[in-house]
Each structure stands twice: as C-alpha cells, then as structure tokens.
C-alpha cells in the first residue's frame, strides 16, 4: 500500500468502533482526503475559538491597530473552566494578548471578551460567508443560563478542518506569532500526545476542545513541505479513555503518514 492507502485504512479501522460518535476530516497537501461523518455538527466546546480567531484576523486586515486595542476585564466578567484570567487581577488587556490566551491556554474569559468586542452575529456571518456551513454560535463560554435555554455552539469536523486550513494557508501560519500560539499550545494530550515530548521532526499546531462526553482536536501537521490538516471530533462516548486513546493513535498515524509521504518525494 502507498502512504495514502495505508493512512485511509488506518483511519477507517480506528473510527469504526465509535460509529457516528466520531467524526474525522483529513486533507493533505498531496491531494489526500479522508472524511467520516465530517459534515455532522457536534457540540463545539473550545473549537468555537477557531472562527473567533479567524474573524479577529479579518478585522485586523482593515484596522492595522486592532490587535493593539485595549480591552477592560471587569471582575464580574470572569468565568471558570480553562484559562488563567479568572485568577489574575483586573486590568486592560490587548486584543493580541486575549487571542493568545484564547488559543494557547483556551482561556474562556478571554474568549468571552473577544465575543463582546467582535459580536457573535458578525463572527457567525463572516463564517457563513466563508463556507463554514455547519457552524453555529449561540452563546458565550460557560454561560449555563443560555445553555439551559437550549442555546448551543456547534461545529463539524469539516468546518474545524477548514478553520485550520484558513489559519495555515499553503502550509504557513497567517503570521508567525499566531502560529506560535498553536505550536506551543498547552493542551497537547490528544493528537500530538504520543510523540510530542520526544525529539520529532514533525511539527503539530493544534487546538483542542472538551466538555462532558465531548473530546475534539484540530491540527496542522507539517514536515519538509508536506502538510496535513486534520480534525477529529467525538461526542457521546461514555469511555473517555477509549476515545482519547483513539485520538492519540490517529495523531501518531498522521505523523507516520507525513514522514512516509516525505520519504517518497
């Protein structure tokens, strides 16, 4: 089997036990494509932060000072979950710092400040205009009242993979600074987990998401000009260790695929 066939075979075998509870899309720079339930919307968890970042980058294109704009963090705007702003003293934060925290440590308070600044409606509209057809943004992070009212944030594996393609067009991040937020991501326990702490030539830029019975990761793998965009979403799996093992193994197979592809070219 060539690398494309072997990777397709591996992915199909790995997702089979989970049926409709797992969704995958993989797009390679050589033309490789794999999809499994990729157009099925799932609860987005922190993957909703990807389109927020993309819209902020869009805003910065017409406003060169946008990333330097200061945003006040009132005490009452702190929320729990992931992130560090909930334990830091109140102060003004630049948009740049809020975005960095939103991606690098998945900061929920930073995310909500960005949604207040950008507006949920404009982010949603921009996403629809750019082909994110399964994306729905209906509430801020950790908003239990909105959640209890039935408001949900949704994303598909296709949309998550597409977001990573937007952030790393033609194999390069939209900026070195933004690339570093993903490369030095603090949550590396999913797709990069099995080789992340080892000396490894494959670079992985990723963003995770998790809630109760929800585990996602979307990543850009690259080595010597050979690239892979990969999104793995899961929802409704009772055995969390089983799904984490599978996501980690998918990441390892993706890394192997990139290395084998590079060896053949």
N, C-alpha and C positions, 0 to 999 in steps of 0.2 A: 504494500500500500504506500502511496505517496503521502506526504505530510497532511494534505487537505483531507484525504480519505481517512487517515488514521485519527485525526482530530475529530472529524464528524462521527466516526464510530465510537470514540471515547465519550463524546458529549451525549450521544444518544443512549449509551449504556448507563451513564451516570444519572441522567434525568428520569429514566424510565420508572424507577421505583416510586417517584413522587407524583407522577401523572400531571394533573392540572394545578398542583400546588407549587410547581416551579416553572419559571419562565426564563428563557435564555435567548439572547441575540449576540452573535459574534460576527464582526466584519473585519476582514484582513486586507492589508494593502496589496496583496497579490490577486485580489478578487474573491477570496474565500468568503462564504456567507453561510451561517447556520442560524436557524430560528426554531424555537419550541415555545408555543403559546406566547410569542413575542408581542402580539397585539392585544393581550388580555390585561386590562387595567387592574392593578393591585394597590393596596394602601401604600402610599409613597414613603412614609416615615421621612428620614432625612434626605432622601434623594430629591425631595422637592427643593432643596437648596441649590441644585444644579441650574434649573431655569432662572432662579432668582439671581444667581451669579451672571448668567448669560445676559439677562436684561440690564443688569448694572453695567456690564461691559458695553452693551449697546448704548446706554445713556452717556457713558464716558467718551464715546466717539464724537458726540456733538457738543460735549461740555468737558473741555480738557482739564478743568479743575474739579471734576465731580468726585474723584477718588480722594481728594484732599478736603472735601467738605466735612465739617464737624457736626456730629450728632450727639445730643444730650441723652444720657442714660438716667432717667428718674428712678428712684428706688422702687417705686410701685410697678415698674416695667420689667423687673427681673422675674424670670421664670426658671423652673427646675429642669431636670433632665441633663443632657450633656452640655458641656461648656464651662467656662471659667468666670464669665461676667457676673454670674449670680453670687459670687463670693468676693468680688472686688468692690472697692469704694466707687461711689458715683463720680463721674467726670464726663468730659466731652471726648468722644472717640471719632477718629476719621472714618469715612466710608471704607477706605483701604483696610484699616485695622478690623473693622466689623466683618468685612468679606473674608479676610484672612482667618479670623476666628470661626466664622460660619463654616468654612471648608476644613480647616486644619484640625480643629477640635470639635467640629459640629455644634457650635455654640447656638443654643436655641434663643437666648436673649438677643444676641447679635442678629439672628435671622429675623426675629420679630421687629427689631428696629429698622432693618432694611425693608421689610414689607410695609412698615408705616411710612417710610421715606418714598419708596417706589410706587406703592399702591398695588393691592392684589389684582385689581382689574387690569391695569396696564401690563403687568407681568403675564397674566393669562392671555391677554390679547396678542402680545408680541409672540408668545409661544405658539398660539394657534396660527398666526400669520407665517410662522417659520416651520410648520409641518409637524408640530407636536400634538397630534390629533387625539391622543388618549389622556392628555394631561388635564387634571382638574385641581385648582387651588381654591379652597373654600374657607380655610381658617388658618390662623397663626399657630405656631408651635405651642404645645402644652395648654391649649385652650379647651379645657374639659367641657365648659358650657356649650361651646359651639359643637364639640364632638358629640355631646349628649343630644344636641338638637339635630343630629344627623348630617352635619357638615363634614366632608371628608376631603383629604388631599389624595389624589390618585395619579399613578404613572404606570406605563407599561415598560417591558424590557426594551421594546423598540425605541420608545421615547428616551429612556435612560441612556441607551447606547448612542442615540442621535445627539444627546446633550454632550456626551464625551467627545464625539466627533467634532462638534462645534467648538469645544474648548481646546482640542488638539487638531486643528485642521492641517491636512497634509503632513502629519507626523510631528508638528511642532506646537507647543502651547501658544495661546494667543499672546502671552507675554511670559518672560522668564519668571517674573515674580509670581504670577498665578500658577505656573507650572510647579513652582516650589511648594505652594500650599498643598498640592496633591501628592507630590513626590515625598514630602516629609509629613504626610498625613499621620495623625496619631492613632487612628484605628486601622491596624494592619492585620487583623486576626482572621480575615476572610480570604479573598482571592490571593494575596501575596504571602499568606501565613507560612506555608511550608518551605519557603526558601528566602524569606525576607531578611532574616538575621545572618544569612550566610554570604560570603563573597560571591556575588552573582552578576553576570553581565547584562541580564535583562532588567530594564527599569520598569517599574509599575507605578502609575499615578492613579490613585483610586479615591472613591467616596462611598462610604457605607451608609446603611440605614437599618434601623431595627426598632421594632415595637413588640408587643406580645404576639408570639407566633408569626412574626414578620422578620425576615433577615434578607438584606439586599447588599450587593456590592456592584459598582460600575467602575470600570478601569480601562486605562490605556497602557498596553504593553508595547515596549519598543526595544529593538536591538539591531544595530548596524543598518538602519534604514528600513527594517522590516517591522511593520506595526500591526497591532490587533486591538480593536475596540470591542469590549466585552461587558455585557450586563447580565447579571444573574439575580433574579428576584424570587422570593419564596413567601408564601402566605398560607397559614392554616396547618403547618406541620407541627404536630404535638412533640415529637422527639427533636429537640433543638440540637443536640449533639450530632444527630444523624445528618441534619441539613447543613450544619457548619462543616462537618467532615466532607460533605459532597461539594460545597462551595470551595473549600480549600483545595480539594483534589482537582476540581475544574481549573482553578488558578494554576496549579502545578502542570496540568496538561497543556494549558495555554502557553506557559513558559517553555515547555518542551517543544511545542509546535513552532514557536518563534525561532528557537535555536535550530531546529531541523530545517526550517524554511531558509534561514540564513545560510546554512551549510550547503544547500543545493543551488545557491545563486552566487 
